[in-house]
Amino acid sequence: MIRHIFTNSFGILISRILGFIRDLLTASILGANIYSDIFFVAFKLPNLFRRIFAEGAFTQSFIPSYAKTNHKIQFSTILFSQFLIFIIILSLIVTLFSTLITKVIAIGFDTSTIDLAAPLVAICFYYLPLIFIVTFLAALLQYKNHFSTTAFSTSLLNISLITSLLLTANLEKYDIAYYLSWAVIIGGILQVIVHLIAIKKLKIKFLTKSIKKSKNTFKESKFYNQFYLAVFGSSSAHIAAFLDTWLASFLVSGTISYLYYANRVFQLPLALFAIATSIALFPTIAKALKHDNEDKALQILKKSFYILSILLITASLIGIIFNNFIVELLFLRGAFTQIDADNTALILSMYLIGLVPFGISKIFSLWLYSKHQQGKAAKITAISLGWNIVLSLIFIIPFQAAGLAFASTLSGFILLHLTLKEFGYKKFKSRIL
């Protein structure tokens, strides 16, 4: 298990290093202005779905159902086909109504800005069908305890974006944002290719023409009921960040970019430690509980809790103490000014206060998903998001973007409290602490 966690962490680290190089170039070339805002808005929606799919809902629903069924190939065929068809149709709808969609996700933009952003929204959304294919194949690989391909493949998206920035650096800023949108699609295609290679190498079969025999089995799995709840239950941090962007569109130009850059730094330790750990833990815990071996599952959870707590607390303290230094080191150059750096650093501190609760809640939510308690996880998320919205509306007027970030942090503490309550504080004290 430790080896799998290390593999995930190292892969994520490489990807995030490349991601920071990408963000460094983006800040330097585009700065924090209307052009960077429209690209981040365009990429926000498919990226939200990417994080929900890749870091939670689909895998958390798929692996337990896949493990239970006796007709794995047929099950995966139906699931893959239905999801892909739906997502492609959804992407076509977004293309046809890109202006309307843009108005919804950036309601504070004026008409001229929406017109600029709409084509980019349409292009970027086609990343979603590609990342679904990646996530589906990744779940099959994780079931076989193969993590390296998925862990390192996200680097391909960053490489694609970095290449686009370097090639278009001397163009008009809108043109740079336009080509960045196409680079997102190219990165998605590359991710699909490497996963198909890994699937072929491991000789994993997941498609068949004869699917009629599997219909009853598929229905019995109750996958979709679990999935819909898991989508909501695993997405609190991502939906919170999306709401921040939505509300920030009402604030001054550049605010969306401040939130984006700060959240990118915040996501590094969250992904490096919490997400990497949860990805590695989930198949093991799910299999242990399937065989009624709760003691083994709790032992794994306990060890992970202590390791993760130390790492997250350390990362949070370092980030808060050196917030200005980190932001200036990463972004202070070119079109990104000192004022931009100061604003981003303040927002980063507000996010980092919530690093520990968001991270710890991820591993304890695995217990709920492994026990097929997606409904309870969804309820927890709904409550924490409700509080996030209320707190955001309270803090946005006096504290602007920093208030949005702090509201998100407070909702993280609420999320952790509710998750541990559902896990059982008594069990937590006796078996984990």
CORJOUR-V14969 format. One record per backbone hydrogen bond with DSSP energy under -0.5 kcal/mol. NH is the residue of the N-H (numbers start at 0). CO is the residue of the C=O. If there is no record, write none. Layout:
NH/CO  NH/CO
This chain:
4/0  5/1  6/2  7/3  8/4  9/5  10/6  11/7  12/8  13/9  14/10  15/11  16/12  17/13  18/14  19/15  20/16  21/17  22/18  23/19  24/20  25/21  26/22  27/23  28/24  29/25  30/25  31/334  36/32  37/33  38/34  39/35  40/36  41/37  42/38  43/39  44/40  45/41  46/42  47/43  48/44  49/45  50/46  51/47  52/48  53/49  54/50  55/52  56/51  58/52  59/55  60/56  61/57  62/58  64/60  65/61  66/62  67/63  68/64  74/70  75/71  76/72  77/73  78/74  79/75  80/76  81/77  82/78  83/79  84/80  85/81  86/82  87/83  88/84  89/85  90/86  91/87  92/88  93/89  94/90  95/91  96/92  97/94  100/96  101/97  102/98  103/99  104/100  105/101  106/103  108/105  113/109  114/110  115/111  116/112  117/113  118/114  120/116  121/117  122/118  123/119  124/120  125/122  126/123  127/124  129/125  130/126  131/127  132/128  133/129  134/130  135/131  136/132  137/133  138/134  139/135  140/136  141/137  142/138  143/139  144/141  145/140  146/144  150/146  151/147  152/148  153/149  154/151  155/152  156/152  156/153  157/153  158/154  159/155  160/156  161/157  162/158  163/159  164/160  165/161  166/162  167/163  168/164  170/167  175/171  176/172  177/173  178/174  179/175  180/176  181/177  182/178  183/179  184/180  185/181  186/182  187/183  188/184  189/185  190/186  191/187  192/188  193/189  194/190  195/191  196/192  197/193  198/194  199/195  200/196  201/197  202/199  203/198  204/202  210/208  213/210  214/211  217/213  218/214  219/215  220/216  221/217  221/218  222/217  225/221  226/222  227/223  228/224  229/225  230/226  231/227  232/228  233/229  234/231  238/234  239/235  240/236  241/237  242/238  243/239  244/240  245/241  246/242  247/243  248/244  248/245  249/246  250/247  254/251  257/253  258/254  259/255  260/256  261/257  262/258  263/259  264/260  265/261  266/262  267/263  267/264  268/264  269/265  270/266  271/267  272/268  273/268  273/269  274/269  275/270  276/272  277/273  278/274  279/275  280/276  281/277  282/278  283/279  284/280  285/281  286/282  287/283  288/284  289/285  290/286  291/288  292/287  293/291  296/292  297/293  298/294  299/295  300/296  301/297  302/298  303/299  304/300  305/301  306/302  307/303  308/304  309/305  310/306  311/307  312/308  313/309  314/310  315/311  316/312  317/313  318/314  319/315  320/316  321/317  322/319  325/321  326/322  327/323  328/324  329/325  330/326  331/326  331/327  332/330  334/27  335/332  336/334  340/336  341/337  342/338  343/339  344/340  345/341  346/342  347/343  348/344  349/345  350/346  351/347  352/348  353/350  354/351  357/353  358/354  359/355  360/356  361/357  362/358  363/359  364/360  365/361  366/362  366/363  367/363  368/364  369/365  370/366  371/368  372/367  376/372  377/373  378/374  379/375  380/376  381/377  382/378  383/379  384/380  385/381  386/382  387/383  388/384  389/385  390/386  391/387  392/388  393/389  394/390  395/391  397/393  398/394  399/395  401/398  402/398  402/399  403/399  404/400  405/401  406/402  407/403  408/404  409/405  410/406  411/407  412/408  413/409  414/410  415/411  416/412  417/413  418/414  419/415  420/416  421/417  422/418  423/419  427/423  428/424  429/425  430/426  431/426  431/427  432/427
